[in-house]
Amino acid sequence: MGLTLDGQNLFDEQQLEIEPGSFRRDSMEKAVLGLDGVLSVDLGRRVRKIKQRGVLRAKSRSQMNDRISAISAYMDGDTHTLVTGSGEEFDNLRMDVFKVSKERAGGGIVVDYEIVYTQLV
C-alpha cells in the first residue's frame, strides 16, 4: 500500500520524501509585583510542520490537471490523516501549501510538488 491522504491514493511513490519537523513548546512570561525576574508559564506542546516532496505523473495535461485539483481540494482548512507505505501515520494535518514546479515530459507529463502540512495538537 502506498502513501494515502484520508485513505485516498493521490501520490506517486517515486522520489517521495516526508520530512516531519519538531514539535515546539510555548510559554508565557509574566512580571509579578514583588518578584525579582519573571514567572514563566509552560503552555505545552504546540504544532509542527511536515513537508512532503515528490513527483506526480500523468499521461496527459487533462489527467495532470485532475490530479492537481484533487490534491488542492484538501486545502480546505479541515484536518486530514496521512499514512505512509510503511504504516507511519500523521493525523490532525491541515494542508497549508501545495506548490507544483518543474513541469517536464517523461512518458507523459511529470511535475515536482511540495506540500506543507501543519500538524495540530
For each residue, the residues with C-beta under 8 A, 3 or more apart:
1: 4 83 85
2: 9 11 13 85
3: 9 10 11 13 16 18 82 83 84 85
4: 1 7 8 9 10 82 83
5: 8 10 11 71 74 80 81 82
6: 74 80 81
7: 4 81
8: 4 5 70
9: 2 3 4
10: 3 4 5 67 70 71
11: 2 3 5 16 52 54 56 71
12: 15 16 54 55 56 57
13: 2 3 16 54 85
14: 54 55 57
15: 12 53 54 55
16: 3 11 12 13 52 53 54 55
17: 51 52 53 54
18: 3 50 51 52 82 84 88 90
19: 50 51 52 53
20: 48 50 90 119
21: 48 49 50 51
22: 48
23: 45 46 47 48 121
24: 45 46 47 48
25: 42 43 44 45 46
26: 43 44 46
27: 40 41 42 43
28: 40 41 43
29: 38 39 40 41
30: 38 39 41
31: 35 38 39
32: 35 38 39
33:
34:
35: 31 32 38 39
36:
37:
38: 29 30 31 32 35
39: 29 30 31 32 35
40: 27 28 29
41: 27 28 29 30
42: 25 27
43: 25 26 27 28 46
44: 25 26 121
45: 23 24 25 121
46: 23 24 25 26 43 121
47: 23 24 118 119 120 121
48: 20 21 22 23 24 118 119
49: 21 116 117 118 119
50: 18 19 20 21 82 90 93 116 117 118 119
51: 17 18 19 21 114 115 116 117
52: 11 16 17 18 19 82 114 115 116 117
53: 15 16 17 19 112 113 114 115
54: 11 12 13 14 15 16 17 112 113
55: 12 14 15 16 110 111 112 113
56: 11 12 64 67 68 100 110 111 113
57: 12 14 106 107 108 109 110
58: 61 63 64 66 67 108 109
59: 63 108 109
60: 63 64 108 109
61: 58 64 65 109
62: 65 66
63: 58 59 60 66 67 108 109
64: 56 58 60 61 67 68 108 109 111
65: 61 62 68 69
66: 58 62 63 69 70
67: 10 56 58 63 64 70 71
68: 56 64 65 71 72 100 111
69: 65 66 72 73
70: 8 10 66 67 73
71: 5 10 11 67 68 74 98 113 115
72: 68 69 75 98
73: 69 70 76
74: 5 6 71 80 95 98
75: 72 95 96 98
76: 73 95
77: 94
78: 94
79: 91 92 93 94 120
80: 5 6 74 93 94 95 117
81: 5 6 7 89 90 91 92 93
82: 3 4 5 18 50 52 89 90 91 93 117
83: 1 3 4 87 88 89 90
84: 3 18 87 88 89
85: 1 2 3 13
86:
87: 83 84
88: 18 83 84
89: 81 82 83 84
90: 18 20 50 81 82 83 93 117 119
91: 79 81 82 119
92: 79 81 119 120 121
93: 50 79 80 81 82 90 117 118 119 120
94: 77 78 79 80 117 118 120
95: 74 75 76 80 98 115 116 117
96: 75 116 117 118
97: 114 115 116
98: 71 72 74 75 95 113 114 115
99: 113 114 115
100: 56 68 103 111 112 113
101: 111 112 113 114
102: 111 112
103: 100 109 110 111
104: 109 110 111
105: 108 109 110
106: 57 109 110
107: 57 110
108: 57 58 59 60 63 64 105
109: 57 58 59 60 61 63 64 103 104 105 106
110: 55 56 57 103 104 105 106 107
111: 55 56 64 68 100 101 102 103 104
112: 53 54 55 100 101 102
113: 53 54 55 56 71 98 99 100 101
114: 51 52 53 97 98 99 101
115: 51 52 53 71 95 97 98 99
116: 49 50 51 52 95 96 97
117: 49 50 51 52 80 82 90 93 94 95 96
118: 47 48 49 50 93 94 96
119: 20 47 48 49 50 90 91 92 93
120: 47 79 92 93 94
121: 23 44 45 46 47 92
